[in-house]
């Protein structure tokens, strides 16, 4: 239950980050302010799937797997709840979310998967720097980079689709591809560094 609640709270924080990104006319400022989400998640110790999945490569115990995937479930509930509530509180944002999500659904499946993969790499880097170097520098660099590059963060996308009210099989397929891309992308660095015998990622 704690892992699920922490996942829900992480989903709420990502949703707030997505909300400010949609609200900003200046995408550079929006990308920077989005950092609040991962900053709060890191300091409070909330359970964000995209921040944990890459570390399962090194420690894939039953407990860690359970916590990580309960986090994903909690993230989904949190973003669904936030999307519905923010849609009521700020209806003007719903139109922006609908435009963004409609554009996302025109992507080829491979594009969505690859964009998710590159976001996963950046999320792993941001969290690794925070954990190992006790620094938020990775957060303030990696988050704007994935936002401005157009990479897909599956949990943020869950919020956008919820806010837009787009609940359909194509939307679900898009989100599953983004989750898969985030997951494999986040495992790329630990997998390749393990091959060369780097103890930092074993």
N, C-alpha and C positions, 0 to 999 in steps of 0.2 A: 504493500500500500504506500509506504513512503516514496518508493521509486516512481509510482504512478502519479502521486501528488506533485513531486518535484518535476516530473515530466510535464504535467499540466501547467505549472508555474513557468517553466521554460517556454512552453508554447505561448503563454500570455506575453512574456517579455519579447519574444520574436515578433509577435503580432504588433506590439507597440512600436518596435523598430520598423516594421513594414508600414505601419500607419504613418509615421513621420516621413518615410521615404515617399509615399504616395502624396503627402501633403506639400512637399517642398517643390517649389518651382525650379530651384537650383539643385540639380541631381548630385553635384559634388558635396553640397552641404547635407543633403539627404543621406548620401552614402556614409558620411562621417558620423552623423547622428545615429545611424543604424547601429553603430558600435555599442551604444548603450545596452542593447539587448544582450550581447555576449559578455559585456563587462559585468552586468548585473548577474547573469547566469553563472559566471566564473566565481565572483565574490560570494554569492549566496550558496553555491554548490548545487544549483538546480540540474535537472537531468535532461540534457539536450542530446538527442540521438546523434546528430551530425558532429557533435563534439566528443562523443564516446566511441562511436563505431570503429574508428581507425585503431583504437587501443586494444580492441579485442584480438588483434593479430598476435600481440605479445601475451595477453592473458585472456584466454577464451574459456575460463572456468564457467561452470554452470551458473554460479551466482552472477558473474559479470554479464553473461549473456542474458540472463533474466532481467537484470537491472536495465541493461541497454534497450532491450525490446519493450519492456514496460515503459521506458522513457519515450519511445516512439509512439506508443499508444496514448500516453499522457500528452505528448506534443500535439497529436491529432485532436484530442478532446479540447485542449487549451486553445488551439487556433480556430477550431470550429466555434467554440463559445465566444471568443473574442471577435471573430468575423461577424457573427450574428448581432452581438451587442454594439460593436462599432458601426455596423450598418444602420442600426437604429439611431445611434447618437450623432453620427456624421454621414448622413445619406449622400452628400456630395461625393464622398470618397468611393461609394459603391460604383459610380460611373467610371472613375479612374481605374478601379480594380477590374471592372468588366472589360475595359479596353485592353488592359495589360494581359488578362487571362485569354481573351480572344486571340490576341497576337501569339501567345504561347502555344495555343492549340493548332496554329498553322505550321509549327516546327515539325520537321521530320523526326521520327522516333530516335534515330541515331543522334540527331542534333541535341535533343533533350538529354539523352544519356551522357553524351560527351560534355555538355555544359554542366551537368550534375557532377561528373567526374572531376572536372577542374575545380569546382567549388569544394568538393570533398578534400582535395589536396590542400587547399587554402585553409579549410577549417581545421584539418589536422595540424598544420603548421602553427596556426594561431593558438590552439590549445596546448600543443607541445611546448611552445615558447613560454606560455603562462605557467605550465606545470613545472618545467625543468629549469627555467631561468628566472622564475618569479617576476615576470615582466608582462606588462599589457601592450608592449610595442607590437607584438604580432597581431593583436586584436585590432589596433588602430591602423595597421597596414593591410592585413589580409581581408578584413570585412569590406572596406571601400574598394579594394581591388576586385573582389568577386562581384560586387554590386555594379561597378562601373564597366566591368568586362561583359556583363550580361550572362554570367554563369547562373545556374539554377540551384537555389537552396530549397530543398524539398519542404522544410518546415515553414519557411516564409511563403512558399507557393501554396501550402495548405491554407494559410491565412487568406491569401489573395483570392483563391477560389471560393472560400467560405464567404468572404466579404462580397464577392461578386454574385453569390447565389448560384454558381454554376456547379450543380451536382449532377454529373452525368458519367456514363461509361468512358467517353473520351477524356474527361477530366481525371477520372480515377486512373486510367492508363498513363496519362501524363505524369501524375504524382508518383506512381509506382516506378516509372522509368527514372524520375529524378531521385527517388530514394535509392534505387539500385546504383545509379551513377555516383551519388554522394558516398555510398558505402564502399564501392570498389576504389574510388578515387582516394578516399581517406586511408585505405590500406596500402596504397601504392608505395609510399615512402617507407613505412615499416617493413614491407615485404622485400623491397629491393635492397634496403640497408642491411636486412638480416642475411641476404645472400652474400654480401661482402663481409659479413661477420662483424658488423658494427654493434657493440654491446649496448649502445644507447637505446636501441629499438628492439632488443631481444627480450 
